[in-house]
Amino acid sequence: MSEASRNRAEWENPANWSRWGTYRSSRDTRVFVPSRIRFFRWTMNFVHPQAGLWLIAVMVAGGIFGGALGVVVEIVKAWIRGAATTG
């Protein structure tokens, strides 16, 4: 059986999916797999050795983006307050 065939068989096995749509298969070599929930498109194979690193990277990137977005929002709010008091 080829790697692609084994990965496909693991993905199709209902025992590898939780009722909340999370995927876990130690035999699947992929870190990211297509999600069964169409809205999400992709999900992580949570038992893959690299999954923890990817999860940390996503959380750090989200924190950086969220922090940067917060700074931009505060700048815009200050600009609006300044424009409202001078006008």
Buried (B, 14 or more C-beta within 10 A) or exposed (E): EEEEEBBBBBBEEEEBBEEEEEBBBEEBEBBBBEBEEEEEEEBBBBBBEEBEEBEEEEEEEEEEEEEEEEEEEEEEEEEEEEEEEEE
